Amino acid sequence: WLCYYCGDCAETCPREAEPGETMMALRRWLTAQYDKSGHSARLYTSEKAVWWTIARLMLVTLAAFVVYHVVTGGDNIITGRVALNSFAPVMLVWVLVLLHGGYLFYRMGAGVWQMANQVLAPTREQVDIPRWVYLEELKTFVTHFVTQKRWRACDSAPSRSRWLKHLLLVSGYVTMLVLVLGLLWWFQTDNLYPLYHPQRWLGYYATIVLIYGSIEVLAGRAHRQEQLHRFSHHTDWLFPIFILTGAVTGILVHIFRYAGWPWPTYAIYVLHLMAMIAMLDTEVGIGKWAHLFYRPLALYLEGVKQRARELGAAPGLAPAGTD
């Protein structure tokens, strides 16, 4: 987890042992170990399980919309104009989003707890780490989560470019996450705002960087020219495809809404939610998405262990990610 895989190790390995690919395989194994439900292991070891899970989640989402409008007699489907918040009441959607987010947060938190216990076990056997050490090192987690700056430690120009592209992609994802989890009541609206309104340009920024970043990743994996894209597991394709699908369907909802097309707006909105729920349930805490947390968490835990060394109580400890 401490490696951002610039590819230098694989390019200079005298035995051509592909150490970077070995590291990626170990990350997948560790992610599966942190998930005690076994769901992560099933998705990593079976493409059939991945597609079945995606299909099931998308159909459940579609069925929820059908049941809602059957129960309400179809009265909330307004076709004379676009009324998205009648078709999908924003407060109801927001409550469901928060409940779903709470479940996913718990699942991610369980993985974090498992990782922290495994990494810190040797330290705790030798010393009781003071609570203030955990608190002081939180700045390490926040810094690396926000800036991804460890990637800049790679010397090559392509790696520095890759850092910027990845940072933009993460910024777009986090922007959309905040808009949906925290501000959906403001972001999903029937109002038509002028171009300079923040609701629009925040959405445009996130859409642009998500589409560019995901296409760039997919193109890199297809062409296999960069070292970090030479080998691809099926789950490596899944996350950028989901991001691209979410960004494209999201901006289409916006375009159709401003164009005043009711049915296309409603249909794409349902498709957007189907894709996003499938993505979150197959990624958060158990898939490729998890590296967003595990990378900075590893640096945080390594910082905690380093502070323990400085206290003179735990010499010679193993690096984060090892037993």
Secondary structure, DSSP 4 states (H G I P E B T S, - for coil): ------SHHHHH-TT---HHHHHHHHHHHHHHHH-TTSHHHHHHH-HHHHHHHHHHHHHHHHHHHHHHHHHTTTTT---SS--HHHHS-HHHHHHHHHHHHHHHHHHHHHHHHHHHHHHHHHHHHH----HHHHHHTHHHHHHHHHH-GGGGGS-SHHHHHHHHHHHHHHHHHHHHHHHHHTTHHHHS-S----TTSHHHHHHHHHHHHHHHHHHHHHHHHHH--SGGGSS--HHHHHHHHHHHHHHHHHHHHHHHHHHT-HHHHHHHHHHHHHHHHHHHHHHTTTSGGGHHHHHHHHHHHHHHHHHHHHTTS--SPPPTT--
